[in-house]
Amino acid sequence: MADQPTATERLINGILPENPVYRQLLGLCPTLAVTNGLQAAITMAAAVGFVLLCANVITSLIRNLLKPHLRIVVFTLTIATFVTIADRLLAAYLYQMSKTLGPYIPLIIVNCIIICRCEVCASKQSPFTAAADAVGQSLGFGLALCSIAAIREILGTGALFGIRLLPTVWPDWVIMVLPPGAFLTFGLLLGLVNWLAETRKA
């Protein structure tokens, strides 16, 4: 039986080789919905990271108490608790961003990435390893969201964080900030990552 990855390996693997968006095609809904601006993408990534870290640590702490037929219910309730905390914090301190993200923060509850990490890692590993896995996966998720959002915002508005980057003569590609732009950017980046992976293998 192969050795389980160490905490450091789980941290590193989450960022690129096992990136939850690029490599597993999970989290597609928030990827396409909130990546028309970099600020919204960073906020979503931070919320997912907070929930994933807390859910992984709590699941790891109670792993010896979990009953096989109840584990998914426990995972869901644990995740829902921290999603509610994240949602209320955003509404209290970042109200406008909370309105911008709308229902996509509550939808973190059913995000496949978080339930998957609770099942695959946190329910079998120590809290430290589970936390490292959560950090790695969160960084990978954030990297994917931010790369898509940055491309869409720059090409769609010519600016990033309100700072003009492209010359004023640049015609803004309005399609990039619309839903088709999300599919287009996601597909091109996914193809690029797959091409780089195949090149490394060769």
C-alpha positions as CSV (number, residue, x, y, z in Angstrom):
1,M,0.0,0.0,0.0
2,A,1.4,3.4,-1.0
3,D,2.4,5.8,1.7
4,Q,0.0,8.7,2.4
5,P,1.2,12.1,1.3
6,T,2.7,14.2,4.0
7,A,1.3,17.6,5.1
8,T,3.8,19.4,2.9
9,E,3.1,17.3,-0.1
10,R,-0.7,18.0,0.3
11,L,0.0,21.7,0.6
12,I,2.1,21.8,-2.6
13,N,-0.1,19.4,-4.6
14,G,-3.2,21.5,-4.0
15,I,-1.7,24.6,-5.7
16,L,-0.9,23.1,-9.1
17,P,-0.7,19.4,-9.8
18,E,-4.0,18.7,-8.1
19,N,-5.6,22.1,-8.6
20,P,-9.3,21.7,-7.8
21,V,-10.5,23.9,-10.7
22,Y,-8.1,23.1,-13.5
23,R,-7.4,19.4,-12.8
24,Q,-10.7,18.2,-11.4
25,L,-13.1,20.6,-13.2
26,L,-14.9,21.2,-9.9
27,G,-16.2,24.5,-8.6
28,L,-17.3,25.4,-12.1
29,C,-20.3,27.4,-10.9
30,P,-18.4,30.0,-8.9
31,T,-15.6,30.0,-11.4
32,L,-17.9,31.2,-14.2
33,A,-20.2,33.3,-12.1
34,V,-17.8,35.5,-10.0
35,T,-14.7,35.8,-12.2
36,N,-15.8,38.9,-14.2
37,G,-13.8,41.0,-11.6
38,L,-10.6,40.2,-9.7
39,Q,-12.0,41.6,-6.4
40,A,-15.0,39.3,-6.4
41,A,-12.8,36.4,-7.3
42,I,-10.4,37.1,-4.4
43,T,-13.3,37.4,-2.0
44,M,-14.9,34.1,-3.2
45,A,-11.5,32.4,-2.9
46,A,-11.0,33.7,0.6
47,A,-14.5,32.5,1.7
48,V,-13.9,29.0,0.2
49,G,-10.5,28.9,1.9
50,F,-12.0,29.8,5.3
51,V,-14.7,27.2,5.0
52,L,-12.4,24.5,3.7
53,L,-9.8,25.0,6.4
54,C,-12.3,25.1,9.2
55,A,-14.3,22.1,7.9
56,N,-11.1,20.0,7.4
57,V,-9.8,20.7,10.9
58,I,-13.1,20.0,12.6
59,T,-13.6,16.8,10.5
60,S,-10.2,15.6,11.4
61,L,-10.7,16.3,15.1
62,I,-13.9,14.2,15.2
63,R,-12.8,11.5,12.6
64,N,-12.7,8.7,15.2
65,L,-16.3,9.5,16.1
66,L,-17.7,9.5,12.6
67,K,-20.2,6.7,11.7
68,P,-19.8,5.5,8.1
69,H,-23.5,6.0,7.2
70,L,-23.6,9.5,8.7
71,R,-20.3,10.9,7.6
72,I,-21.7,12.9,4.6
73,V,-24.4,14.4,6.8
74,V,-21.8,15.4,9.3
75,F,-19.6,16.9,6.6
76,T,-22.5,18.9,5.2
77,L,-23.6,20.3,8.5
78,T,-20.0,21.2,9.4
79,I,-19.5,23.0,6.1
80,A,-22.9,24.7,6.4
81,T,-22.0,26.1,9.8
82,F,-18.8,27.8,8.5
83,V,-20.5,29.0,5.3
84,T,-23.1,30.7,7.4
85,I,-20.4,32.4,9.4
86,A,-18.6,33.5,6.2
87,D,-21.8,34.8,4.7
88,R,-22.8,36.8,7.8
89,L,-19.3,38.3,8.1
90,L,-19.4,39.4,4.5
91,A,-22.8,40.9,5.0
92,A,-21.6,42.8,8.1
93,Y,-18.3,44.1,6.9
94,L,-18.3,43.9,3.1
95,Y,-22.0,44.5,2.3
96,Q,-21.6,45.6,-1.3
97,M,-19.4,42.6,-2.1
98,S,-21.9,40.4,-0.3
99,K,-24.6,41.7,-2.7
100,T,-22.3,41.3,-5.7
101,L,-21.6,37.6,-4.9
102,G,-25.3,37.1,-4.0
103,P,-26.2,33.4,-3.7
104,Y,-22.8,32.0,-4.6
105,I,-21.5,32.3,-1.0
106,P,-24.3,30.0,0.4
107,L,-23.7,27.7,-2.6
108,I,-20.3,26.9,-1.1
109,I,-22.2,24.4,1.1
110,V,-22.6,22.0,-1.9
111,N,-19.2,22.7,-3.4
112,C,-17.7,19.4,-4.5
113,I,-14.2,20.5,-3.6
114,I,-14.9,20.9,0.1
115,I,-16.9,17.7,0.6
116,C,-14.3,15.8,-1.4
117,R,-11.4,17.0,0.8
118,C,-13.4,16.2,4.0
119,E,-13.9,12.6,2.7
120,V,-10.6,11.9,1.1
121,C,-8.2,13.7,3.5
122,A,-9.7,15.2,6.7
123,S,-11.6,12.1,7.8
124,K,-8.4,10.0,7.6
125,Q,-5.6,12.3,8.6
126,S,-4.4,14.4,11.6
127,P,-5.6,18.0,12.0
128,F,-2.2,19.4,10.9
129,T,-2.2,17.3,7.7
130,A,-5.9,18.2,7.0
131,A,-5.1,21.9,7.5
132,A,-2.1,21.7,5.1
133,D,-4.3,20.0,2.6
134,A,-7.0,22.7,3.0
135,V,-4.4,25.5,2.5
136,G,-3.0,23.9,-0.6
137,Q,-6.4,23.3,-2.2
138,S,-7.5,26.8,-1.3
139,L,-4.4,28.4,-2.8
140,G,-5.0,26.4,-6.0
141,F,-8.6,27.4,-6.1
142,G,-7.7,31.0,-5.6
143,L,-5.0,30.9,-8.2
144,A,-7.4,29.5,-10.8
145,L,-10.2,32.0,-10.0
146,C,-7.8,35.0,-10.0
147,S,-6.1,34.0,-13.2
148,I,-9.5,33.8,-15.0
149,A,-10.8,37.0,-13.4
150,A,-7.6,39.0,-14.2
151,I,-7.7,38.0,-17.9
152,R,-11.5,38.8,-18.1
153,E,-11.2,42.1,-16.3
154,I,-8.2,43.3,-18.3
155,L,-9.6,42.4,-21.7
156,G,-13.1,43.4,-20.8
157,T,-12.5,46.8,-19.2
158,G,-8.8,47.5,-19.9
159,A,-8.2,47.9,-16.2
160,L,-7.4,45.9,-13.1
161,F,-8.7,47.1,-9.6
162,G,-9.8,50.3,-11.3
163,I,-6.2,51.0,-12.6
164,R,-6.1,51.4,-16.4
165,L,-3.5,49.0,-17.8
166,L,-4.3,49.0,-21.5
167,P,-4.1,52.1,-23.7
168,T,-7.3,54.1,-24.1
169,V,-7.4,53.2,-27.8
170,W,-7.9,49.6,-26.8
171,P,-11.4,48.5,-27.7
172,D,-12.9,46.9,-24.5
173,W,-14.0,43.3,-25.2
174,V,-17.4,43.5,-23.6
175,I,-18.0,39.8,-24.2
176,M,-15.2,39.0,-21.7
177,V,-17.2,40.4,-18.7
178,L,-20.3,38.5,-19.9
179,P,-21.0,34.8,-19.3
180,P,-19.6,33.7,-22.7
181,G,-16.3,35.3,-21.8
182,A,-16.1,33.1,-18.7
183,F,-16.5,29.9,-20.8
184,L,-14.0,31.2,-23.4
185,T,-11.3,32.1,-20.8
186,F,-11.8,28.9,-18.8
187,G,-11.5,26.7,-21.9
188,L,-8.4,28.5,-23.1
189,L,-6.6,28.3,-19.8
190,L,-7.6,24.7,-19.3
191,G,-6.3,23.9,-22.7
192,L,-3.0,25.7,-21.9
193,V,-2.6,23.8,-18.6
194,N,-3.2,20.5,-20.3
195,W,-0.8,21.3,-23.1
196,L,1.9,22.3,-20.5
197,A,1.2,19.0,-18.6
198,E,1.6,17.0,-21.8
199,T,4.8,18.9,-22.7
200,R,6.3,18.1,-19.3
201,K,5.5,14.4,-19.7
202,A,7.1,14.3,-23.2
